[in-house]
Amino acid sequence: METPGDPPNAVPDRSRWGRLHVLDWIAIGLAAVGLVCVLTGLLPRADAEGTMRRIIPILIFLGTVVVLAELTAVAGVFDALATRVAVTARGSFRALFWLCVGFASVTTIALNLDTTAVLLTPVMIALARALNVPPTPLAMTTVWLANTASLLLPVSNLTNILASDRVDLDPVPWAARMWWPQLVAVAVTALLLWWWYWRPARAGADPFDPPPPYVPPDRVLYRTALAACLLFVAGILAGVEIGVASGVAAAILVAGFAVRARHRLRLALVPWRLLVFVTGLFLVVQTIGRYGLDSVMGTLIGTDPGAEGALRAGAVGALFSNAVNNLPAYLAGEAVIAADRHTQLLALLIGTNVGPLATPWASLATLIWYERCRAAGVAVPLGRFVATSAALAVLATAATVTALLVGPGT
């Protein structure tokens, strides 16, 4: 099992196939099934080639942004920001809540939801223990906002990258279209987080003693990592191709580590499991779509171009995300929505971003978060998790799709 300090797709001393993690086997198996689909003709080779041309830039982005995020964590940026959050709260549990909501939201928006789940989860749990406050509220803040705060920029979620390509929106126009739905999604999430998790834990935790200032292990690497992340976000907002922006930022940070801490550079930093999983998933979902899934999704989503069609798309996206996973749910839904129905497509996106909360496998971020919590010794009762997360999925999806339909920029 992964430990909180390890990269998200690497487990130490895993040199034998028999010691691969179950998630590694899932990724390998999915890729093998996808390859069989192509080799047997179930998925025509021309279709498979078109799919690969579409996802290669996405794979480049995923590979480089994970390296960027991992080395940023090693440089101490997340630890420093978490400590700053606690110090800024000045012992107030309510202030800590709002600052943690902001911290998790910004991390998700700027570095994508998997970074929040993989790297911020152990940081937040460690922060809770350092402050002697219950870890569950901070852990739930991480997983809920990893999903619900992933609408504002194309880089925030893999599904966003796919959707932005389909609706042909660059990052700034995308943000102009999605800022209001994103604000609504975060507001609903914050309300339920406070009511169900933070408010009950407030007794005995308010006030708390702020931690001492965090000192990075290497100030040069710390500043380099911070600059690389800011450069990445600036590049995205300036319209630079996402793979180029993440690749350049990652290269700068890798160069810094090559000079200052070469021993930290390992092949395991490359998220091979995520890359293999995404490739196999695209091929398998495309194949299943040819043999009935597209027909089912088309019936459920419908063809209404107005509010009804958008609400149905959001609901179906959330439902299928929790039943299977948000990525295949988005791919299957996208295949049956007409190219010119941008609002319906964005409503589907909301369902597959905000909705995948009720089951641990609904998104890769939720699955990794659950594993991280277990590795850190934080037991979130499954019944309570499912019940509260399902309520959030329903309320936030409905409210956010409504915001998409009636908010500014519509």
Disulfide bonds with the S-S distance in Angstrom:
none
